């Protein structure tokens, strides 16, 4: 069994960094865009990052199953301990195509329905975040040095809520929810970086009414939770437990959720 540790987190951070380098090689030149069966876009960068990540994770543990957005059919289910890797080789493909730099590599380790380790790398921004149960949550600089991060806590009454919102997926329900929340300011951002802003205390809340899949949120959820925050449904149920598919991947879609920085 692969133990969750600082060493394992470092190994996954290296894999995410290598995948980021592969993505940037494509990002620096012209590339074609394909459309998948679900109408979502995919590029050469998605496929290159997929190859790097699959090879890296299999080198860490040849037997641990991998559920990746780019190869769902290869996933055989969690192992006997309820463990598997959850991967989005390029989260925010729309942002990649727009060339606004707000795309990430997401890698998480799931154990019995919970993300116990997560790495989110934003190669075009030179950013990386990592977290592991029992280790903590960190922002990682380009030298690989970790700086511990922590959520900001509930804002004081005189301060507006700093609300993260999707740049590519607006929702009619969002305005009503934010109106009920109270005084707020919006911070649009692409990909799983929205969670990371909350984890490092630069934002307070991220409500999501639009569709997301497990690989969009797994790694970032680990980072928010290990930084002291919460990710839950709008009924207050922790996302990990609300989504049975964390353990068996029968349903790849999340319910609507909100990430809190307190």
N, C-alpha and C positions, 0 to 999 in steps of 0.2 A: 504494500500500500504506500502510495506517495504521500509523505507527511507534509502538511501545510507548515511552512517555515519561511524565514527570511531568505534562505538560500533558494527555495523554490520560487519565491517572488522575484528574486534577482534573475533567475533563469528565464522566467516568463517575460520579464521586462526586456531582456536581451532579444528574445524572439520577436516581440512587438517592435523593437527598434529596427531589427533587420527587415521586417515586413514593411515598416515605414520607409526604409531606404529604397526598397523595390517599388513602392508606390511613387516616390518622388522622382524616380528615373522616368516613369511614364508621364508624370505630371509636367515634367520639364519639356515635353515635346508634344506634337500632335498625336491624338489617339482617337480611335473610333468608339462609338457607343452602341451597344446592343440593347434590345428590349426583351426581358424575360417573360415567361408565360403569365406572371402576375402583373405585367405592365410596368414593373420597376426597371430602372436602367442598370446596366452592368458594363464594366470596361475592362480593358487589358490589365489595369492596375488591380482590380478585384481578384483576377485569376492569379496574378503574380504573387500577391500577398497571401492568397490561399495556399499556394505551393510552399512558400517559406514557413508559414505557421504550421501546416500539417507535418512537414518534415521535422520542425523543431519540437513539437509536442510529442510526436512518436519517438523521438530520441530520448525524451524525458521518461516516457512510459509507453512501451509498445502496446500494452494491453488496455489502457484507459480509453474508453470510447470518446469520439469527438463529434459534436453536433455543430456544423458550420452552415451558415446561410448559403454558401456556394456549393455545398455537397450534402444536402439534407438526406438524400437516398442512402448514403453510406452509413448513416447512424443506425446502430443496432439496439439502442436503448442504454440506459445507465447500467453500470456493473453491479455486482452483488452488494456492494457497499453504498449503492445509490449515487455513484460518482460519475461525472463525465465533464469533458471540456466543452465550453460553449463559446463559439467564435463568430465574430463578424469581421472578416478580413478588411473591409472598407465600409465603415458606417458613415453615411452622409455622402453617398455617391452623387446625389444631386448637387451638393456643395462642391464636390470635386469637379464636376462638369462645369459648374459656374466659375471655378477657379477662385473661390473666396477663402480658401485655406481651412475652412471649418469642417474637416473630416477627420475620422479617427480609425484606429485599429483597436478592436475590443476583444479581449481574451479573459474568460472567467473559468474558475473551477467550481462546479456545482456538487454539493454533497447533501443527499437526502432533502432535496428541495430548497436548499439555501446556497447563495453564492458565498463561498468561504475565501475566495481569492479573486482579485480582479486587477487587470491592467488596461488602461486607456492611454493610447499614444496619439498625439496630434502632430505628425511629422512636419507638416508645412509651417507649423507655429513653433516648432522646437520644444513642445511640451510633452510631458508624460506624467501620469498619475498611477499609483499602485497601492494596493491594500491587501492585507491577509489577516484572517482571524487569529488573534493572539499576537500579532506583529504590529498592527497599526495601519494608518493611512498616510500617504506621502505624496508630495510633489517631487519629481525627479528631474534634476538639471541635466544639461548635455554631457556633463562629466560622470553621470551615473550616481551622483550624490543625492541622498534623500533628505528632504525637509518635512518634518511631521506637519500635518494639516488638521484643522478642526473646524467644525461648523460654527457659525456666528452666534447661534441661539436666537430666540424669538426677539424681533426688533422692539426697541422701546416705543412707547405710545406716540412720541413725537416724530418718529422716523418712519418713512414709507416702507412697505414690503418691497423688496427687490425681487421681482418675479421674472424668472427665465421663461421664455416662450420660443416655440419652434419658428425658425426662419422660413421653412418650406411647407409647413402643415398647419395653417390657421384653422381655428375651430369656432363656430358660432356660439358654442356653450362656454367658451373661455371667458368672454366679456362678462357674462352673467356671474360666473363664479368669482372672478376678480372683483366685480362690484360688491359682492357680498363680503369678500375678504377685507375690504376697506382701502385706505389710501395706499397707492402702490405706484411703482415705476416699472416699465417693461424693459427687459434686456433680451432682445432677439439674438439667438445663436443657433448654429447648426449642430447636428450629431449629438453624441453622448457627452459633449463638453458641458452641456447645461448642468448635468449632475455634478461634474467636477467643480464648477464654480460654486455650487452650494457646499460641497465638501471642504473647500478651502476658505469658506467664510465670505466669499465675494457676492453671494446671492442668498436669498432666504427661502424661496419656494419655486417649484416647477410643477405646475398642473398640466396633465396631458390627457386630452380628450380624443385625440386622433389615434389611429391604429399603430401599434408597435409590436414587434416580435421579441421573443426571448433574448435573442442575440443583440438586440438594440440596447437592452437594459441591464443584462446580467453583470458585466464587469463594473459598470458605473454604479450599480446598486451596492456592490460590495464596498466600493470606495466611500459612498455616502454613509453607509451603516458603520463602517469602521472609523469614520471621522466623527461619529456621534449623531448622525441624522437618521431619518426614517424614510422609507419608500412604502407607500400603502395605497389601497384603493380609497375611493372617496367615502367609503363606509368605515374607514379606519382599520381595515384588515391588512396586516403586513403582506406585501406583494408576493413574497416567497411562498407563503402558505395559501394565499388566495388562488394561485395558479398551480393546479395539480401537475401540470405538464413540466414544471421544473424537475420533477422526479422521473417522469416517464415520456415526456415529449409527445404525448398524444395530440396536444393542441399547442401550436407554436405561437399563438397570439396572446398578448397581455390584455387584461381588462384596463379600463381607464384608471389612471393612478395619479398620485401627487407625491413629490419628493419634498421633504421638509428639512430645513437646516436647524432643527431643534428637537 
